[in-house]
Amino acid sequence: MELDAYRQSAETFTEELMREYYRHHAGLQDSFEIEPIYARHAHLFTRDAVDALRELDARANGDGDDRRRARMLLDFAVDGYVGEATKAVEEELARTEAGLTIDVDGERIGFREAPVVQANEADAERRAEIEAALLAATRDPLGPHHRELIERQHACATELGWASYADMCAHLKRIDLRALSTQTAAFADASAQSYPRVLEPELRRTLGIDMSELRRADLPRFFRAAEQDRHFPAARLTESFVETMRGLGIEVAAQRGVTFDIGSRPNKSPRAFCAPVRVPGEVYLVVAPVGGWDDFATLFHEGGHTEHAASTDPGLPFEFRCLGDNSISETYAFLMQHLVENPEWLARRLNLDDPSELVAHARAQRLVYLRRYAGKLAYELELHDSADTDGLAGRYAELLGNALAIDWPTETYLADVDPGFYCACYLRAWALETHLRSHLRERFGPAWFESRQAGEVLQALWRDGQRLDAEELLEELTGDRLDFGVVLADLGLS
């Protein structure tokens, strides 16, 4: 295999695929035509290509950059091999979802738009009606596509010689998924008694309900934090991010190829995202506005991804610019996101004198997410170790329901699954971000976001792309080991 030619073709494929992803999920086009992209680059994902890169990975010595690049290329090739097998069902799933509407008491609402409507709905029964319609649509017509997608992923793993999809992902991502699940289960156990004490006061204040009344349909409204809208005017949304970056010595307007896509469109995905089409040089930050604090948190999260991609050294190899451990980019995203619950930032950027209610709400929300993703990781390990997914709907509802003390529905047991154990990236990123934020605060003070020296530290990290994984970056930065004890302490639960 000619590696340089392979890398060049791989980067072209990545660019074309990400541009198609951006245009479809930003609502700029209904079609999601990835099959022609895979067809143009079919040589990248043949069994021969995977085997050659697997041999290269096996021969690579030590823990240096050559070993890192070999593992990243193998991960890319296997991901593409799976993508080749699933591209048709992914296209059909995206096409069906984009054109799907739900009926809520005679009103037609786009499937993708419905979570935004739900978050803005003050009436609990109306939220429940939207939820019921979404669950029905998830079961059918979307359910068969989700099932086929996962079945094909599992088939690819066994075809390539791994015992399961879970084992394949653990090897390729260099993540001990079972050890991580043990850590996050310990976090869930340690936070179990505190969870209702943290969450219930916020439910009463924001939704007027207690824990016994909480339904999954209420979570989008709870996360929305509508009572805080007066502090988060839409006119300050983009401006506040630009000003924050300026405080770190970064002029967003001067960054080449960064586009903020914040308008509303009917088929725009409700899930915000950053689309790094070229790293660096063409990066899109996409948000479907909901309103208030949630928009700020979302914009800053995706802004962290955007700054990382836009600041990556263009001279780095393709693997370090475009591949690697996504826990790294998620860490920078969470670092920026957590500014909008930082009392110093709220006072300096939004003139909020008493942020106590918002800080308490953000703490409760973060605990919900952490416990939910700990449950997701445990469930996905069972799902991706299983040869038969039929009996796992009840187990999904049990694990997620126990994690959040909610009667959790079964209908999303195959839809609520991201490829490649991305839930593990989020979990590792929450821990790494806590370490990084503490490091910045200790070096540059509570207003570290107004320090150009802190900006220089971040830009140096961003320039390195994703060359290091989460454990390596933390070891290099502070010498610490990645653990969830710091998250418990940061939440005031230890």
Secondary structure by P-SEA (a helix, b strand, c coil): caaaaaaaaaaaaaaaaaaaaaaaaacccccccaaaaaaaccccccaaaaaaaaaaaaacccccaaaaaaaaaaaaaaaaaaaaacaaaaaaaaaaaaabbbbcccbbbbccaaaaaaaacccaaaaaaaaaaaaaaaaccaaaaaaaaaaaaaaaaaaaccccaaaaaaaaaccaaaaaaaaaaaaaaaaccccccccaaaaaaccccccccccccaaaaaaaccccccccccccaaaaaaaaaaaaccccccccccccccccccccccbbbbbccccccbbbbbbcccccaaaaaaaaaaaaaaaaaaaccccccccccccccaaaaaaaaaaaaaccccaaaaaaacccccaaaaaaaaaaaaaaaaaaaaaaaaaaaaaaacccccccaaaaaaaaaaaccccccccccccccccccaaaaaaaaaaaaaaaaaaaaaaccccccccaaaaaaaaaaaaacccccaaaaaaacccccccaaaaaaaaccc
